Amino acid sequence: MSLRLQRVRELLKRQIGEVVRRELPVDEVGLINVNDVDVAPNLHTATVYIGVLGGPDQKKRALEALGVHRKRIQGLLGKAIVLKYTPQLRFVLDDSVERGNRVLRILDELDPPPSSA
């Protein structure tokens, strides 16, 4: 991956996170975190991987709210970042953190703490 594409990814990740925090109320959709952004080489599309701190209800509402507000988020992103094309965003729920935590819990169960005998 080119250095330019990596820089664009990081910039998009940071800006999308700020826009989402400003635009979507936490009490309705939970705390949304932008985990990663995958940008097409031509910068026309970007897949945004999000994590939601909250229950399954809030995760579903967060994904729906992001879908509803996608165009507005893209518009605000276009104003904040100067790119030839503002990528069309696609939001995907990223459960990698939860899977990682589950693996760590399983490992803890398999490796009991040493007994003090």
C-alpha positions as CSV (number, residue, x, y, z in Angstrom):
1,M,0.0,0.0,0.0
2,S,1.3,3.4,-0.9
3,L,2.3,6.0,1.7
4,R,-0.3,8.4,0.3
5,L,-3.1,5.9,0.7
6,Q,-2.0,5.1,4.3
7,R,-2.1,8.8,5.1
8,V,-5.5,9.3,3.5
9,R,-6.8,6.3,5.5
10,E,-5.6,7.8,8.8
11,L,-6.9,11.2,7.9
12,L,-10.4,9.7,7.0
13,K,-10.4,7.6,10.2
14,R,-9.7,10.6,12.4
15,Q,-12.2,12.9,10.6
16,I,-15.0,10.4,10.4
17,G,-14.6,9.7,14.1
18,E,-14.9,13.4,14.9
19,V,-18.0,13.9,12.6
20,V,-19.7,10.8,14.1
21,R,-19.1,12.0,17.6
22,R,-20.6,15.4,16.8
23,E,-23.6,14.3,14.8
24,L,-24.9,11.2,16.5
25,P,-26.2,11.3,20.1
26,V,-24.4,8.8,22.3
27,D,-27.5,8.0,24.4
28,E,-29.4,6.7,21.4
29,V,-26.7,4.8,19.4
30,G,-24.0,4.1,22.0
31,L,-20.4,5.2,21.8
32,I,-19.2,4.7,18.2
33,N,-15.5,4.2,17.5
34,V,-14.0,4.2,14.1
35,N,-11.6,1.2,14.2
36,D,-10.3,1.3,10.6
37,V,-11.0,2.7,7.2
38,D,-10.3,0.7,4.0
39,V,-10.0,3.1,1.0
40,A,-10.2,2.0,-2.6
41,P,-7.0,2.9,-4.6
42,N,-9.0,5.4,-6.7
43,L,-10.4,7.0,-3.5
44,H,-14.0,6.7,-4.8
45,T,-15.2,4.3,-2.0
46,A,-14.2,3.7,1.6
47,T,-15.3,1.0,4.0
48,V,-15.5,2.2,7.6
49,Y,-15.2,-0.4,10.3
50,I,-16.9,0.7,13.4
51,G,-17.1,-0.6,16.9
52,V,-20.0,0.3,19.2
53,L,-19.8,0.3,23.0
54,G,-23.2,-0.8,24.1
55,G,-25.7,-3.6,23.8
56,P,-26.9,-5.4,20.6
57,D,-29.8,-2.9,20.5
58,Q,-27.4,0.1,20.3
59,K,-25.2,-1.6,17.7
60,K,-28.2,-2.1,15.4
61,R,-29.4,1.5,16.0
62,A,-25.9,2.8,15.4
63,L,-25.5,1.0,12.1
64,E,-29.0,2.2,11.0
65,A,-28.2,5.8,12.1
66,L,-24.9,5.8,10.2
67,G,-26.8,4.5,7.1
68,V,-29.4,7.3,7.4
69,H,-26.8,10.0,8.0
70,R,-24.2,8.7,5.5
71,K,-24.7,11.5,3.0
72,R,-24.5,14.2,5.7
73,I,-21.3,12.6,7.1
74,Q,-19.8,12.4,3.6
75,G,-20.7,16.1,3.1
76,L,-19.1,17.2,6.3
77,L,-16.1,15.1,5.5
78,G,-15.8,16.7,2.1
79,K,-15.7,20.1,3.8
80,A,-13.1,19.1,6.4
81,I,-10.7,17.2,4.1
82,V,-9.5,18.5,0.7
83,L,-9.4,15.5,-1.7
84,K,-10.2,15.3,-5.4
85,Y,-13.0,12.8,-4.5
86,T,-14.8,12.5,-1.2
87,P,-15.2,8.7,-1.0
88,Q,-18.6,7.1,-0.8
89,L,-18.7,5.6,2.7
90,R,-19.9,2.2,3.6
91,F,-20.2,1.4,7.3
92,V,-19.5,-2.1,8.6
93,L,-19.8,-3.3,12.2
94,D,-16.3,-4.5,13.3
95,D,-16.4,-7.1,16.1
96,S,-12.7,-7.8,16.1
97,V,-12.2,-6.3,19.6
98,E,-15.0,-8.4,21.0
99,R,-13.5,-11.5,19.4
100,G,-10.1,-10.7,20.7
101,N,-11.5,-10.2,24.2
102,R,-13.3,-13.6,23.9
103,V,-10.1,-15.3,22.9
104,L,-8.2,-13.7,25.9
105,R,-11.0,-14.9,28.3
106,I,-10.7,-18.5,26.9
107,L,-6.9,-18.4,27.2
108,D,-7.3,-17.2,30.8
109,E,-9.6,-20.2,31.5
110,L,-7.2,-22.6,30.0
111,D,-4.3,-21.3,32.0
112,P,-5.3,-21.3,35.6
113,P,-3.2,-19.1,38.0
114,P,-0.5,-20.9,39.8
115,S,-1.5,-22.2,43.2
116,S,0.2,-20.9,46.3
117,A,1.0,-24.3,47.8
